[in-house]
């Protein structure tokens, strides 16, 4: 491939990216600065790379002298073993035996690590959350009697939104105290008052919301004597019962714990629970763990491991990881052997967030997940021990969401906090624990001649990507109603001054005059014109114009948009009654007058358990008039909190509405009034009510979703809706300059967006290829710092891409930047990322003339030394990835265009023998991998491809282990080489595999329909050349979407080279490739799929 050495901020080029680590401040703000012990703060930093250099004397204190040097925590903590360990659900296993499994978290309010958050918030893995620092004294009461709960509230709400229970940590500790407290001179009674006041305030704030409190923390020395602290030195040992009594008074329902490290042999105190922190060292577990648990439990106490981690001296080795696994299993076995041990919490989720490396120099890898969020051998050991438990615990205090269980965040909290933790958000979480799979409501409806839709608003400023992804999923919602963006006050706020920005955003159009003509399926022409008793509503329209306002409006609407269906729309018209009778009579009148009315919309804002009668017969009578019928704004609200009983009734009610619709061919569809409970209008309108939609505030489907899906699937009467949106050239335009920045960010790469408006459905390129014995893949880079969730979701979709090639992460300058010092962080990340998505990986590349480190290119090497360097590099990198990759590009771009040898450090020093040397070294390092030559401009016959063909013959005759020829295929629209099929065939005839390894076909911007059509034809030609021969095993495109292509930063004025545009929408070339793959009649021979 062409060597690239520059990047732009808007593209991911083929050159290497920067390190994923970045320096940030540590998790807490304590100012301890003296080193007096080997145990220090368990406060983890807000970034995986933060490191500290000073320590203090306990595992719960923090440090302030920081360095911003990024460490190799990823590699040091990653499992040295190549074994892939599947997730099994530690909390699910624990829960099955009456216990919890939890994690400690901090800094979530500023954390952007979506993988970490997804793992930490996975209830199957972690059912209990302990805030690492957010509930400690210096955070809660930094100024005397001034309490700040923002961070504690954030973690509490975050956990509750993930159905997780929370442990409070901690009321009374000697560390992380504010300066006003530690620098004061207090007498006994004043300090007692301060202590009681703090606990009363914080405990009262969180009353009823937590499972337990660590009331006193680390109050004894190692020898069992009282620790010298402000509490003991001023109040004496009575501070302990004072604290427990204050905590119980403040939060009567919480379990109250003592908590300490190195307490496994300590004496017990009769309180509710004893927490053993369990900050341990690999190979150095204390004895009598089970016996110690038993004696506390015998006192009537609960026992819990509250801060478990087991650290090791880095680097992590298979032997250390195996011992660590055994040690973790010992702790778990001790817990599950006693019914009084209620659970285990690890002190953060993954190694890159652990407090250990910043506290214990040269140590780390202490947790169950490595820095790439991959489970380690210890994870499997813990899962095995939990699964094998025969003694059930007695923990049953799982968080059950309700209106009072989620506190509002104070005004000083950030926007992102308040937007996700409103009362409506937590009060609408589904209380049932049964997971409900997505089934595609619109797909089910569409199969029976109907649509299923949602109402949306505020998308121009919405940053909730999960909501957007769900709302924009055509399988779920095929119809969209703008909630407010097309109403009068938005469109014509000033007389005769029309503003279409918000409506345009939702519909992606920007024409003036007859603005939406031809772009919408239907219009609600008149809305809510009758009272509930069937009389005309008193409005400016009726009072001034009279009832003729209705035919006037319909005629005007028809004149403006002749193709749209025109509806009347109202609430309380779902069943028969005075209001629906009035609409029925009006419809008869309008039709008799020849007024263009086409449909009746029943809003269906309903109440759980209070559905109207005669739903089906009411639908039928409007349909009998020749009108369509639709449920246009469906939601079914309940009095909060949501209970299983209410949710079950709601499900039945939703099913009744759907059944009424699918029972009549004239009912064309159903629209719910927004997607998920946290966006519902109900809580802000009906006090104490909510949970009205099919998805809860976490975007999880509720029982009503299943009920709707079942009713749609069971339908036997097909509807007659067939007006699916088919875009035209004018329907996709840029948003006006007055739109918000969030709009422009989605259209920034305008030059690469598809200019044609034809919607192209995803068809699964890899699925199509796999069905014919081939793969379809993509190249990826920079995933460790990528926050583009749409890109990641598309790139990681096995149906589209079954093969991944790391763009730069395995090249020499990344792997061996310093001689004989190997760094695999980025390569490991991509391999793990791909394997977690069942994708196979191609290694790229061992030997290339470009992207070599300066120590190599600036050296003066003789033949034997350079051979040794080459063999050593391949042995190390190949050995590291042995058994994990399908293939390696062993030599890359070794010939000039005329077929002569390229002048490189390899050829100039070693001669042509560097090629067999490299192949033999690669085979020795990774005997199972397919070994390839790879180059550009070798797709057709010509001097360069002839040179590779001759070299292949020579190598094979010499018995060199060469298995494949890779044609990069960096091509130009309209300029494909000739003899594609015959060129591939001659290499295959030698017994080699053939693959297109880096395909993209660029054009001069801007992209036009004509260029895109030619590009589609060109892509089809490449795909046809592959599927015409069984020896062509697959095709890899050089990245997923145009905004990540290397082309614009390398070829000025060119781009749009890939199958997906910058908005991740498939282009005509996608369809062309899919068509060729689907039509293939010659099966390939690829069988190298990744098997975990």
Order of alpha helices (4+ residues) and beta strands (2+ residues): beta-beta-alpha-alpha-beta-alpha-beta-alpha-alpha-beta-alpha-alpha-beta-alpha-alpha-beta-beta-beta-alpha-beta-alpha-beta-beta-alpha-alpha-alpha-alpha-beta-alpha-beta-alpha-alpha-beta-alpha-alpha-beta-alpha-beta-beta-alpha-beta-alpha-beta-alpha-beta-alpha-alpha-alpha-beta-alpha-beta-alpha-alpha-beta-alpha-alpha-beta-alpha-alpha-beta-alpha-beta-beta-alpha-beta-alpha-beta-alpha-beta-alpha
